[in-house]
Amino acid sequence: MQLERQSGSLRSQIEAAVAAHGTPLRWAITAVQQRADQPALLQIEAVVLSAGDCQQEDA
């Protein structure tokens, strides 16, 4: 996913963006694109669990 850098905590911004797709297991910034007169554009790769990933079996 791509994320436009905003002021404030970078970690909070990334965690909120990743959490929109599921429960984050891990994430990494894999690229940063510097843009003239605009905030940096971050490439984020993440591993997340979605509701469909967890299935319970009756014991």
Order of alpha helices (4+ residues) and beta strands (2+ residues): beta-alpha-beta-beta
